[in-house]
Amino acid sequence: MSRPWYRWQNGDLILRIWAQPRAKCDEIVGMYGDFLKIRITAAPTDGNANDNITNVLAGVLHVAPTRVRLLSGASNRGKTFCISGPLPSDACQLLAGEDAGGTQ
């Protein structure tokens, strides 16, 4: 089963994220095409949205925010993040729920 929104690379988790800024609450929505969609309360100015996504990902995976870094898409809704390992084997299920490859 293909899961294009994430891949493992040398123990790190690479995520393709679709950001929806200025939402009512911070939440991971689920699949959005080839991305994992995250709604965030921050506005997309001065890096606030990217910082907000970093904190959401760190919180869900129970890692320090310093282990989450933006690889590409700083000024786009489509972004690529890297979370440095080690991570739990169920990290992708933590992000997308029980069926990490499903659509929502």
KOLKE-692800 format. One record per residue (C-alpha): residue in three letters; x, y, z. Coordinates in Angstrom, 2 decimals. Layout:
% KOLKE-692800
@paba=ALA&x=X&y=Y&z=Z
...
This chain:
% KOLKE-692800
@paba=MET&x=0.00&y=0.00&z=0.00
@paba=SER&x=1.40&y=3.37&z=-1.04
@paba=ARG&x=1.68&y=6.13&z=1.54
@paba=PRO&x=3.10&y=9.08&z=-0.41
@paba=TRP&x=2.83&y=11.54&z=2.49
@paba=TYR&x=5.73&y=9.99&z=4.40
@paba=ARG&x=8.92&y=8.01&z=4.00
@paba=TRP&x=11.69&y=6.81&z=6.27
@paba=GLN&x=15.22&y=7.93&z=5.45
@paba=ASN&x=18.15&y=6.73&z=7.58
@paba=GLY&x=15.97&y=6.55&z=10.70
@paba=ASP&x=14.40&y=9.98&z=10.14
@paba=LEU&x=10.78&y=10.50&z=9.17
@paba=ILE&x=10.19&y=12.70&z=6.12
@paba=LEU&x=6.65&y=14.11&z=5.93
@paba=ARG&x=4.79&y=15.89&z=3.16
@paba=ILE&x=2.45&y=18.35&z=4.87
@paba=TRP&x=-0.39&y=20.47&z=3.47
@paba=ALA&x=-0.93&y=23.47&z=5.74
@paba=GLN&x=-4.23&y=25.23&z=6.29
@paba=PRO&x=-3.39&y=28.42&z=8.21
@paba=ARG&x=-5.78&y=30.59&z=10.22
@paba=ALA&x=-7.90&y=27.63&z=11.32
@paba=LYS&x=-10.03&y=27.63&z=14.48
@paba=CYS&x=-7.80&y=25.01&z=16.14
@paba=ASP&x=-4.58&y=23.08&z=15.60
@paba=GLU&x=-5.36&y=19.59&z=14.31
@paba=ILE&x=-4.20&y=16.91&z=11.95
@paba=VAL&x=-7.02&y=16.34&z=9.49
@paba=GLY&x=-5.79&y=13.32&z=7.49
@paba=MET&x=-4.92&y=12.62&z=3.89
@paba=TYR&x=-5.13&y=15.42&z=1.33
@paba=GLY&x=-3.93&y=14.00&z=-1.99
@paba=ASP&x=-0.28&y=13.06&z=-1.47
@paba=PHE&x=-0.04&y=15.13&z=1.72
@paba=LEU&x=-0.98&y=14.91&z=5.38
@paba=LYS&x=-3.20&y=17.95&z=6.01
@paba=ILE&x=-2.71&y=19.97&z=9.18
@paba=ARG&x=-4.92&y=22.87&z=10.24
@paba=ILE&x=-3.12&y=25.50&z=12.27
@paba=THR&x=-4.27&y=28.63&z=14.03
@paba=ALA&x=-1.24&y=30.72&z=13.05
@paba=ALA&x=-1.23&y=33.10&z=10.12
@paba=PRO&x=1.24&y=32.40&z=7.30
@paba=THR&x=3.43&y=35.38&z=8.12
@paba=ASP&x=6.97&y=35.69&z=9.50
@paba=GLY&x=7.33&y=31.90&z=9.75
@paba=ASN&x=4.56&y=31.65&z=12.35
@paba=ALA&x=2.71&y=28.91&z=10.46
@paba=ASN&x=5.88&y=26.84&z=10.04
@paba=ASP&x=6.67&y=27.20&z=13.75
@paba=ASN&x=3.10&y=26.18&z=14.59
@paba=ILE&x=3.35&y=23.04&z=12.42
@paba=THR&x=6.69&y=22.20&z=14.03
@paba=ASN&x=5.08&y=22.37&z=17.48
@paba=VAL&x=2.07&y=20.28&z=16.41
@paba=LEU&x=4.28&y=17.54&z=14.96
@paba=ALA&x=6.58&y=17.56&z=17.98
@paba=GLY&x=3.62&y=17.32&z=20.34
@paba=VAL&x=1.97&y=14.41&z=18.54
@paba=LEU&x=5.22&y=12.45&z=18.29
@paba=HIS&x=6.41&y=13.40&z=21.80
@paba=VAL&x=9.74&y=14.79&z=20.62
@paba=ALA&x=11.49&y=18.08&z=21.19
@paba=PRO&x=10.63&y=20.76&z=18.61
@paba=THR&x=14.36&y=20.99&z=17.81
@paba=ARG&x=14.09&y=17.51&z=16.24
@paba=VAL&x=11.52&y=18.78&z=13.71
@paba=ARG&x=12.85&y=20.84&z=10.82
@paba=LEU&x=11.41&y=22.28&z=7.67
@paba=LEU&x=13.18&y=20.97&z=4.56
@paba=SER&x=11.20&y=22.77&z=1.86
@paba=GLY&x=8.10&y=24.86&z=1.26
@paba=ALA&x=8.71&y=27.68&z=3.72
@paba=SER&x=6.33&y=30.00&z=1.87
@paba=ASN&x=4.00&y=27.37&z=0.36
@paba=ARG&x=1.10&y=25.36&z=1.71
@paba=GLY&x=2.83&y=22.17&z=0.56
@paba=LYS&x=5.80&y=21.57&z=2.85
@paba=THR&x=8.33&y=18.86&z=3.62
@paba=PHE&x=9.40&y=18.28&z=7.21
@paba=CYS&x=12.02&y=15.97&z=8.70
@paba=ILE&x=11.68&y=14.54&z=12.19
@paba=SER&x=14.98&y=13.20&z=13.46
@paba=GLY&x=14.96&y=9.70&z=14.89
@paba=PRO&x=14.77&y=7.63&z=16.84
@paba=LEU&x=10.99&y=7.58&z=16.64
@paba=PRO&x=8.41&y=5.04&z=17.73
@paba=SER&x=7.58&y=2.42&z=15.10
@paba=ASP&x=3.96&y=3.62&z=15.13
@paba=ALA&x=4.88&y=7.27&z=14.42
@paba=CYS&x=2.85&y=7.40&z=11.21
@paba=GLN&x=-0.20&y=5.92&z=12.93
@paba=LEU&x=0.12&y=8.56&z=15.65
@paba=LEU&x=0.01&y=11.22&z=12.94
@paba=ALA&x=-2.80&y=9.85&z=10.79
@paba=GLY&x=-4.78&y=7.60&z=13.08
@paba=GLU&x=-5.15&y=3.83&z=13.02
@paba=ASP&x=-5.18&y=3.49&z=9.20
@paba=ALA&x=-2.18&y=5.62&z=8.23
@paba=GLY&x=-2.59&y=4.90&z=4.54
@paba=GLY&x=-6.31&y=5.59&z=4.33
@paba=THR&x=-8.07&y=8.65&z=3.00
@paba=GLN&x=-10.22&y=11.05&z=4.94
